[in-house]
Amino acid sequence: MPIGNLDVPGIGREVVMGVIWQSHMYAAALIAGILVVASASEYVGVLTKQPKYDRFAKGAATALVLIFATGSFIPIFGILALITLFPVFWSHLQNIFFWVLFAEAWAFVGQIVLIYAWYVSWEKLAFRKKLHVAIGAAEEILVAGFGTDAEFDLLQRQPGVAVNNEHVDRL
C-alpha cells in the first residue's frame, strides 16, 4: 500500500494544520513577551533594590514556566500532525531542512534547560542576583535571537529554496 496523504473529514487537514501552527505562534509570542518583561523587571529590581520588582518577576516566571510546559506540546503535536497528514510532503521537507530542524531541536533543549534553571534557581541565587539576571538574559537572547531571526535566515539559505524569486543552488 503506497503512502498517501490523509484527510480530516469535515474541516480538512489544512484547517487542522493552520489551527495548530497559529496556536503555536500565539503561545511562542506570549512566552517571548513574558520572558522579556520578567527579565527586565528582575534587572530593574537589582538596580533599584526594591523587592516588588523581584516579586513581579518571580510571578511572571511562574506563569512563563506553566505556559512553556503546556505550549511546548503544541509544536510537537504539530510535527506529528504534519507527519501523519502530509507524509510525502514531510519526507521532502525533512530531506531539505534536516540541519535546520536539527538546530531547532537543540535550541529547544537549550530553551528548556535555561527556562527551568532560571525558575528553579530563584531562591538559591537570591544573594547572587546578577548571575540570576545573566541566566534570564541568556534565555532572552536564545528565545528572541534563535527563535525568530536565525530560524528564518536558516530557512531562506537552504539549497533549492527560492529567495526573492532567485534560485539558490549552494549555501
Order of alpha helices (4+ residues) and beta strands (2+ residues): alpha-alpha-alpha-alpha-alpha-alpha-alpha-beta-beta
